[in-house]
Structure formats: structure tokens, C-alpha cells
Amino acid sequence: LNKHRRYEIRMSVYNAVGEGPTSPPQEVFVGEAVPTAPAQNVQVQGSTATQLDVSWEPPPPEAQNGDMQGYKVQSAAVNLERKQQRKQWQNIAAKSINTLTQCI
């Protein structure tokens, strides 16, 4: 089965002699699941000393697994002297569009 699809299911019983009649079809919906791919073609440009322009494309349709509701954009400062140090990610936006201009 594929995620985010509607199916009809029916059953029959069989024995050594053969197969009996099928049951009436039952409809079932296999619901949404977490997207299985990230946003595609993410591009970031510094437009001013304190502003970034971020653009992207949605994940491929087969990886969306439901109705897309938005995107979460995060930022983390990079310490060039301690690259191994764990980054502290902060949410800067959650958008349902494919472009973002954010002052930092």
C-alpha cells in the first residue's frame, strides 16, 4: 500500500475445491505520514548585512505523504574556532510559501 491513498478491500474464502464468492468491498484511507524527503534546491543569499533571502522547492510529490502545511526554517551561528561544538539551532520562521526574507 502507498501512503495517502484510498483503497477498496474485499475478501474471499477458498479451500481445496476452489474459491467462494467475494465480500462486498470496504473502502479504507491510508492517511498522512511524515514527509520522507527534505525541501529541494534550497538557496540562501545574504541580501544585506542583517538579512537573508531563502528560497526552495517542495519535496517530490511521492515523498510528501500528505498535504504540505508549511516549512520550518532554522539558523545556527557557526563558531569557526570550534567547528566540532554542537550548534544551537533556532527557529526563525515557519512558512507555507516557498520563499522567505528574514532579518537576522
N, C-alpha and C positions, 0 to 999 in steps of 0.2 A: 504494500500500500504506500501511496505517496501522501505526504503531509498536506493539509489544507485542501482536501478534495472530498467530494461526495461520492459514495459508493452505494450500490444495491447488493445485498447479500441474500442468497437463497440456499436451501439445503435439500438434499435427498438422502434416502437410506438405501443401502444396497446389501445384498447377500450373495451366496454362491450362485443363485439362479439369475440375478440381474439387479437392476436399479429401479426403485419405485419412483412415484411422482415427486416433483419438487414442491417445496413450501412456497407460499406467496413471498415475493421479495420484501425485504426490510431495508429501508434506507438509513444510512449512517453517515455522519460527517466526521472526518478525521481532522481535528481542529488545528489551530495555530501552534507553532513551535518557535523557539528562539531562532533568529536568523543564524545561518551557518557559514556566512561569509561577511567580511567587513565591507564598508563603503569602498568604492573603486576610484582610481585616478584622483586620489586626494592631492590637492595642490595648495601650498601656503606661500604667500608673498608678504613681505613687510611693505606696507604702503606708506607708513610714516614711522617715526622713531617710537611711537607708542601704539601702533595699530597694525593688525594683521588682517589680510584677506584670505579666507579659506574657502575652497570650492571642492566639490566631489560629485560622484555619480552613485546611484544606489547599487546595492549588491545585485548580482544576476538574479533574474526572476525565480529560477529554480532554487536559490539559496535564501530567498526572503521568508518563506514558510509562513506567510500570512500577510495581513495588511500592515504596511510600514506606517508607524505613527510618528517617528522622529529620529533624530540623531543626537548623540551626546558628544560635545567637543570638549576636550580636556587639554590643559597645558601643564608643563613642569619646567622649572628652571633647571638649567644644566650647569653643574659646577665642573669646570674644565679641569681643576686640580684633583678632584675626587670622582672620576667617572664611574667608579665601582659603587659609589654610595647610592643607596636606594632613593629614587626620585619621589617627590611628593606631588602627586597629580591633583589638580584642582579642576572642577567643572567650571568652564567659562560660558557655556551655552548649551541649551538643548533646543534643537530646531527641527521643524518639519519641512524645511526648504533645503535646497542644495547649495546655497551659498551663505556666507556669514562674513560680516565685517565686525571685528571686535577690538575695542580699545583695551590695551593691557597696561 
